[in-house]
Amino acid sequence: MPTYDYECQTCGHKFEARQSMKDPHLTDCPQENCAGPVKRLIGLGSGLIFKGSGFYITDYRSDSYKAAAKQDSAASSSSSSAPTPAPAPAKPASSPAP
């Protein structure tokens, strides 16, 4: 939700209010003994804030891509750690009985 700055036209009190963009503007000063009209000020906005360790293209991969990558890494690690078996000798082709 955006934060808006307001200033009372009577007492000069400045304050911030968190409001939805759809909410109507505030009209009365929140200070005690002052019910003067308030004016919404033009704000500078806020900067873009990234929190976390970082944002990488691989952070948002699809589930199917992650599953295929996991199978591929498991297959390559098992094939590199276990010796490959020798191929079986070829059997002679049998001819069909007449």
Phi and psi in radians as a Rosetta constraint file:
Dihedral C 1 N 2 CA 2 C 2 CIRCULARHARMONIC -1.281 0.35
Dihedral N 2 CA 2 C 2 N 3 CIRCULARHARMONIC 2.716 0.35
Dihedral C 2 N 3 CA 3 C 3 CIRCULARHARMONIC -1.883 0.35
Dihedral N 3 CA 3 C 3 N 4 CIRCULARHARMONIC 2.257 0.35
Dihedral C 3 N 4 CA 4 C 4 CIRCULARHARMONIC -1.984 0.35
Dihedral N 4 CA 4 C 4 N 5 CIRCULARHARMONIC 2.515 0.35
Dihedral C 4 N 5 CA 5 C 5 CIRCULARHARMONIC -1.698 0.35
Dihedral N 5 CA 5 C 5 N 6 CIRCULARHARMONIC 2.399 0.35
Dihedral C 5 N 6 CA 6 C 6 CIRCULARHARMONIC -2.243 0.35
Dihedral N 6 CA 6 C 6 N 7 CIRCULARHARMONIC 2.714 0.35
Dihedral C 6 N 7 CA 7 C 7 CIRCULARHARMONIC -2.425 0.35
Dihedral N 7 CA 7 C 7 N 8 CIRCULARHARMONIC 2.320 0.35
Dihedral C 7 N 8 CA 8 C 8 CIRCULARHARMONIC -1.300 0.35
Dihedral N 8 CA 8 C 8 N 9 CIRCULARHARMONIC 2.344 0.35
Dihedral C 8 N 9 CA 9 C 9 CIRCULARHARMONIC -1.379 0.35
Dihedral N 9 CA 9 C 9 N 10 CIRCULARHARMONIC -0.309 0.35
Dihedral C 9 N 10 CA 10 C 10 CIRCULARHARMONIC -1.617 0.35
Dihedral N 10 CA 10 C 10 N 11 CIRCULARHARMONIC -0.972 0.35
Dihedral C 10 N 11 CA 11 C 11 CIRCULARHARMONIC -1.767 0.35
Dihedral N 11 CA 11 C 11 N 12 CIRCULARHARMONIC -0.174 0.35
Dihedral C 11 N 12 CA 12 C 12 CIRCULARHARMONIC 1.414 0.35
Dihedral N 12 CA 12 C 12 N 13 CIRCULARHARMONIC 0.130 0.35
Dihedral C 12 N 13 CA 13 C 13 CIRCULARHARMONIC -1.154 0.35
Dihedral N 13 CA 13 C 13 N 14 CIRCULARHARMONIC 2.245 0.35
Dihedral C 13 N 14 CA 14 C 14 CIRCULARHARMONIC -1.862 0.35
Dihedral N 14 CA 14 C 14 N 15 CIRCULARHARMONIC 2.412 0.35
Dihedral C 14 N 15 CA 15 C 15 CIRCULARHARMONIC -2.664 0.35
Dihedral N 15 CA 15 C 15 N 16 CIRCULARHARMONIC 2.886 0.35
Dihedral C 15 N 16 CA 16 C 16 CIRCULARHARMONIC -1.957 0.35
Dihedral N 16 CA 16 C 16 N 17 CIRCULARHARMONIC 2.613 0.35
Dihedral C 16 N 17 CA 17 C 17 CIRCULARHARMONIC -2.425 0.35
Dihedral N 17 CA 17 C 17 N 18 CIRCULARHARMONIC 2.302 0.35
Dihedral C 17 N 18 CA 18 C 18 CIRCULARHARMONIC -1.561 0.35
Dihedral N 18 CA 18 C 18 N 19 CIRCULARHARMONIC 2.055 0.35
Dihedral C 18 N 19 CA 19 C 19 CIRCULARHARMONIC -2.428 0.35
Dihedral N 19 CA 19 C 19 N 20 CIRCULARHARMONIC 2.704 0.35
Dihedral C 19 N 20 CA 20 C 20 CIRCULARHARMONIC -1.269 0.35
Dihedral N 20 CA 20 C 20 N 21 CIRCULARHARMONIC 2.734 0.35
Dihedral C 20 N 21 CA 21 C 21 CIRCULARHARMONIC -1.138 0.35
Dihedral N 21 CA 21 C 21 N 22 CIRCULARHARMONIC -0.414 0.35
Dihedral C 21 N 22 CA 22 C 22 CIRCULARHARMONIC -1.492 0.35
Dihedral N 22 CA 22 C 22 N 23 CIRCULARHARMONIC -0.265 0.35
Dihedral C 22 N 23 CA 23 C 23 CIRCULARHARMONIC -1.210 0.35
Dihedral N 23 CA 23 C 23 N 24 CIRCULARHARMONIC 2.565 0.35
Dihedral C 23 N 24 CA 24 C 24 CIRCULARHARMONIC -1.238 0.35
Dihedral N 24 CA 24 C 24 N 25 CIRCULARHARMONIC 2.705 0.35
Dihedral C 24 N 25 CA 25 C 25 CIRCULARHARMONIC -1.113 0.35
Dihedral N 25 CA 25 C 25 N 26 CIRCULARHARMONIC 2.601 0.35
Dihedral C 25 N 26 CA 26 C 26 CIRCULARHARMONIC -1.238 0.35
Dihedral N 26 CA 26 C 26 N 27 CIRCULARHARMONIC 2.618 0.35
Dihedral C 26 N 27 CA 27 C 27 CIRCULARHARMONIC -2.129 0.35
Dihedral N 27 CA 27 C 27 N 28 CIRCULARHARMONIC -0.417 0.35
Dihedral C 27 N 28 CA 28 C 28 CIRCULARHARMONIC -2.028 0.35
Dihedral N 28 CA 28 C 28 N 29 CIRCULARHARMONIC 2.557 0.35
Dihedral C 28 N 29 CA 29 C 29 CIRCULARHARMONIC -1.240 0.35
Dihedral N 29 CA 29 C 29 N 30 CIRCULARHARMONIC 2.373 0.35
Dihedral C 29 N 30 CA 30 C 30 CIRCULARHARMONIC -1.421 0.35
Dihedral N 30 CA 30 C 30 N 31 CIRCULARHARMONIC -0.111 0.35
Dihedral C 30 N 31 CA 31 C 31 CIRCULARHARMONIC -1.195 0.35
Dihedral N 31 CA 31 C 31 N 32 CIRCULARHARMONIC 2.551 0.35
Dihedral C 31 N 32 CA 32 C 32 CIRCULARHARMONIC -1.147 0.35
Dihedral N 32 CA 32 C 32 N 33 CIRCULARHARMONIC 2.556 0.35
Dihedral C 32 N 33 CA 33 C 33 CIRCULARHARMONIC 1.087 0.35
Dihedral N 33 CA 33 C 33 N 34 CIRCULARHARMONIC 0.352 0.35
Dihedral C 33 N 34 CA 34 C 34 CIRCULARHARMONIC -2.479 0.35
Dihedral N 34 CA 34 C 34 N 35 CIRCULARHARMONIC 2.052 0.35
Dihedral C 34 N 35 CA 35 C 35 CIRCULARHARMONIC -2.065 0.35
Dihedral N 35 CA 35 C 35 N 36 CIRCULARHARMONIC 0.549 0.35
Dihedral C 35 N 36 CA 36 C 36 CIRCULARHARMONIC -1.199 0.35
Dihedral N 36 CA 36 C 36 N 37 CIRCULARHARMONIC 2.795 0.35
Dihedral C 36 N 37 CA 37 C 37 CIRCULARHARMONIC -1.243 0.35
Dihedral N 37 CA 37 C 37 N 38 CIRCULARHARMONIC 2.564 0.35
Dihedral C 37 N 38 CA 38 C 38 CIRCULARHARMONIC -1.960 0.35
Dihedral N 38 CA 38 C 38 N 39 CIRCULARHARMONIC 2.681 0.35
Dihedral C 38 N 39 CA 39 C 39 CIRCULARHARMONIC -2.112 0.35
Dihedral N 39 CA 39 C 39 N 40 CIRCULARHARMONIC 2.325 0.35
Dihedral C 39 N 40 CA 40 C 40 CIRCULARHARMONIC -1.389 0.35
Dihedral N 40 CA 40 C 40 N 41 CIRCULARHARMONIC 2.258 0.35
Dihedral C 40 N 41 CA 41 C 41 CIRCULARHARMONIC -1.571 0.35
Dihedral N 41 CA 41 C 41 N 42 CIRCULARHARMONIC 2.752 0.35
Dihedral C 41 N 42 CA 42 C 42 CIRCULARHARMONIC -1.391 0.35
Dihedral N 42 CA 42 C 42 N 43 CIRCULARHARMONIC 2.098 0.35
Dihedral C 42 N 43 CA 43 C 43 CIRCULARHARMONIC -1.659 0.35
Dihedral N 43 CA 43 C 43 N 44 CIRCULARHARMONIC 2.831 0.35
Dihedral C 43 N 44 CA 44 C 44 CIRCULARHARMONIC -1.486 0.35
Dihedral N 44 CA 44 C 44 N 45 CIRCULARHARMONIC -0.231 0.35
Dihedral C 44 N 45 CA 45 C 45 CIRCULARHARMONIC 1.438 0.35
Dihedral N 45 CA 45 C 45 N 46 CIRCULARHARMONIC -3.111 0.35
Dihedral C 45 N 46 CA 46 C 46 CIRCULARHARMONIC -2.076 0.35
Dihedral N 46 CA 46 C 46 N 47 CIRCULARHARMONIC 2.744 0.35
Dihedral C 46 N 47 CA 47 C 47 CIRCULARHARMONIC -1.353 0.35
Dihedral N 47 CA 47 C 47 N 48 CIRCULARHARMONIC 2.879 0.35
Dihedral C 47 N 48 CA 48 C 48 CIRCULARHARMONIC -1.395 0.35
Dihedral N 48 CA 48 C 48 N 49 CIRCULARHARMONIC 2.210 0.35
Dihedral C 48 N 49 CA 49 C 49 CIRCULARHARMONIC -2.042 0.35
Dihedral N 49 CA 49 C 49 N 50 CIRCULARHARMONIC 2.142 0.35
Dihedral C 49 N 50 CA 50 C 50 CIRCULARHARMONIC -1.804 0.35
Dihedral N 50 CA 50 C 50 N 51 CIRCULARHARMONIC 2.227 0.35
Dihedral C 50 N 51 CA 51 C 51 CIRCULARHARMONIC -2.065 0.35
Dihedral N 51 CA 51 C 51 N 52 CIRCULARHARMONIC 2.492 0.35
Dihedral C 51 N 52 CA 52 C 52 CIRCULARHARMONIC 2.127 0.35
Dihedral N 52 CA 52 C 52 N 53 CIRCULARHARMONIC -3.049 0.35
Dihedral C 52 N 53 CA 53 C 53 CIRCULARHARMONIC -1.367 0.35
Dihedral N 53 CA 53 C 53 N 54 CIRCULARHARMONIC -0.357 0.35
Dihedral C 53 N 54 CA 54 C 54 CIRCULARHARMONIC 2.644 0.35
Dihedral N 54 CA 54 C 54 N 55 CIRCULARHARMONIC 2.989 0.35
Dihedral C 54 N 55 CA 55 C 55 CIRCULARHARMONIC -2.212 0.35
Dihedral N 55 CA 55 C 55 N 56 CIRCULARHARMONIC 2.086 0.35
Dihedral C 55 N 56 CA 56 C 56 CIRCULARHARMONIC -2.241 0.35
Dihedral N 56 CA 56 C 56 N 57 CIRCULARHARMONIC 2.767 0.35
Dihedral C 56 N 57 CA 57 C 57 CIRCULARHARMONIC -1.097 0.35
Dihedral N 57 CA 57 C 57 N 58 CIRCULARHARMONIC -0.486 0.35
Dihedral C 57 N 58 CA 58 C 58 CIRCULARHARMONIC -1.384 0.35
Dihedral N 58 CA 58 C 58 N 59 CIRCULARHARMONIC -0.134 0.35
Dihedral C 58 N 59 CA 59 C 59 CIRCULARHARMONIC -1.188 0.35
Dihedral N 59 CA 59 C 59 N 60 CIRCULARHARMONIC -0.460 0.35
Dihedral C 59 N 60 CA 60 C 60 CIRCULARHARMONIC -2.073 0.35
Dihedral N 60 CA 60 C 60 N 61 CIRCULARHARMONIC 0.618 0.35
Dihedral C 60 N 61 CA 61 C 61 CIRCULARHARMONIC -1.236 0.35
Dihedral N 61 CA 61 C 61 N 62 CIRCULARHARMONIC 2.676 0.35
Dihedral C 61 N 62 CA 62 C 62 CIRCULARHARMONIC -1.264 0.35
Dihedral N 62 CA 62 C 62 N 63 CIRCULARHARMONIC 2.806 0.35
Dihedral C 62 N 63 CA 63 C 63 CIRCULARHARMONIC -1.124 0.35
Dihedral N 63 CA 63 C 63 N 64 CIRCULARHARMONIC -0.646 0.35
Dihedral C 63 N 64 CA 64 C 64 CIRCULARHARMONIC -1.163 0.35
Dihedral N 64 CA 64 C 64 N 65 CIRCULARHARMONIC -0.652 0.35
Dihedral C 64 N 65 CA 65 C 65 CIRCULARHARMONIC -1.140 0.35
Dihedral N 65 CA 65 C 65 N 66 CIRCULARHARMONIC -0.751 0.35
Dihedral C 65 N 66 CA 66 C 66 CIRCULARHARMONIC -1.110 0.35
Dihedral N 66 CA 66 C 66 N 67 CIRCULARHARMONIC -0.695 0.35
Dihedral C 66 N 67 CA 67 C 67 CIRCULARHARMONIC -1.150 0.35
Dihedral N 67 CA 67 C 67 N 68 CIRCULARHARMONIC -0.746 0.35
Dihedral C 67 N 68 CA 68 C 68 CIRCULARHARMONIC -1.156 0.35
Dihedral N 68 CA 68 C 68 N 69 CIRCULARHARMONIC -0.701 0.35
Dihedral C 68 N 69 CA 69 C 69 CIRCULARHARMONIC -1.142 0.35
Dihedral N 69 CA 69 C 69 N 70 CIRCULARHARMONIC -0.646 0.35
Dihedral C 69 N 70 CA 70 C 70 CIRCULARHARMONIC -1.165 0.35
Dihedral N 70 CA 70 C 70 N 71 CIRCULARHARMONIC -0.747 0.35
Dihedral C 70 N 71 CA 71 C 71 CIRCULARHARMONIC -1.135 0.35
Dihedral N 71 CA 71 C 71 N 72 CIRCULARHARMONIC -0.710 0.35
Dihedral C 71 N 72 CA 72 C 72 CIRCULARHARMONIC -1.124 0.35
Dihedral N 72 CA 72 C 72 N 73 CIRCULARHARMONIC -0.753 0.35
Dihedral C 72 N 73 CA 73 C 73 CIRCULARHARMONIC -1.219 0.35
Dihedral N 73 CA 73 C 73 N 74 CIRCULARHARMONIC -0.618 0.35
Dihedral C 73 N 74 CA 74 C 74 CIRCULARHARMONIC -1.175 0.35
Dihedral N 74 CA 74 C 74 N 75 CIRCULARHARMONIC -0.698 0.35
Dihedral C 74 N 75 CA 75 C 75 CIRCULARHARMONIC -1.182 0.35
Dihedral N 75 CA 75 C 75 N 76 CIRCULARHARMONIC -0.708 0.35
Dihedral C 75 N 76 CA 76 C 76 CIRCULARHARMONIC -1.264 0.35
Dihedral N 76 CA 76 C 76 N 77 CIRCULARHARMONIC -0.582 0.35
Dihedral C 76 N 77 CA 77 C 77 CIRCULARHARMONIC -1.299 0.35
Dihedral N 77 CA 77 C 77 N 78 CIRCULARHARMONIC -0.623 0.35
Dihedral C 77 N 78 CA 78 C 78 CIRCULARHARMONIC -1.277 0.35
Dihedral N 78 CA 78 C 78 N 79 CIRCULARHARMONIC -0.580 0.35
Dihedral C 78 N 79 CA 79 C 79 CIRCULARHARMONIC -1.304 0.35
Dihedral N 79 CA 79 C 79 N 80 CIRCULARHARMONIC -0.520 0.35
Dihedral C 79 N 80 CA 80 C 80 CIRCULARHARMONIC -1.406 0.35
Dihedral N 80 CA 80 C 80 N 81 CIRCULARHARMONIC -0.464 0.35
Dihedral C 80 N 81 CA 81 C 81 CIRCULARHARMONIC -1.542 0.35
Dihedral N 81 CA 81 C 81 N 82 CIRCULARHARMONIC -0.510 0.35
Dihedral C 81 N 82 CA 82 C 82 CIRCULARHARMONIC -1.767 0.35
Dihedral N 82 CA 82 C 82 N 83 CIRCULARHARMONIC 2.435 0.35
Dihedral C 82 N 83 CA 83 C 83 CIRCULARHARMONIC -1.201 0.35
Dihedral N 83 CA 83 C 83 N 84 CIRCULARHARMONIC 2.598 0.35
Dihedral C 83 N 84 CA 84 C 84 CIRCULARHARMONIC -1.378 0.35
Dihedral N 84 CA 84 C 84 N 85 CIRCULARHARMONIC 2.368 0.35
Dihedral C 84 N 85 CA 85 C 85 CIRCULARHARMONIC -1.250 0.35
Dihedral N 85 CA 85 C 85 N 86 CIRCULARHARMONIC 2.667 0.35
Dihedral C 85 N 86 CA 86 C 86 CIRCULARHARMONIC -1.234 0.35
Dihedral N 86 CA 86 C 86 N 87 CIRCULARHARMONIC 2.529 0.35
Dihedral C 86 N 87 CA 87 C 87 CIRCULARHARMONIC -1.175 0.35
Dihedral N 87 CA 87 C 87 N 88 CIRCULARHARMONIC 2.554 0.35
Dihedral C 87 N 88 CA 88 C 88 CIRCULARHARMONIC -1.277 0.35
Dihedral N 88 CA 88 C 88 N 89 CIRCULARHARMONIC 2.545 0.35
Dihedral C 88 N 89 CA 89 C 89 CIRCULARHARMONIC -1.132 0.35
Dihedral N 89 CA 89 C 89 N 90 CIRCULARHARMONIC 2.540 0.35
Dihedral C 89 N 90 CA 90 C 90 CIRCULARHARMONIC -1.273 0.35
Dihedral N 90 CA 90 C 90 N 91 CIRCULARHARMONIC 2.432 0.35
Dihedral C 90 N 91 CA 91 C 91 CIRCULARHARMONIC -1.581 0.35
Dihedral N 91 CA 91 C 91 N 92 CIRCULARHARMONIC 2.497 0.35
Dihedral C 91 N 92 CA 92 C 92 CIRCULARHARMONIC -1.199 0.35
Dihedral N 92 CA 92 C 92 N 93 CIRCULARHARMONIC 2.511 0.35
Dihedral C 92 N 93 CA 93 C 93 CIRCULARHARMONIC -1.216 0.35
Dihedral N 93 CA 93 C 93 N 94 CIRCULARHARMONIC 2.312 0.35
Dihedral C 93 N 94 CA 94 C 94 CIRCULARHARMONIC -1.602 0.35
Dihedral N 94 CA 94 C 94 N 95 CIRCULARHARMONIC 2.442 0.35
Dihedral C 94 N 95 CA 95 C 95 CIRCULARHARMONIC -1.564 0.35
Dihedral N 95 CA 95 C 95 N 96 CIRCULARHARMONIC 2.567 0.35
Dihedral C 95 N 96 CA 96 C 96 CIRCULARHARMONIC -1.170 0.35
Dihedral N 96 CA 96 C 96 N 97 CIRCULARHARMONIC 2.566 0.35
Dihedral C 96 N 97 CA 97 C 97 CIRCULARHARMONIC -1.255 0.35
Dihedral N 97 CA 97 C 97 N 98 CIRCULARHARMONIC 2.428 0.35
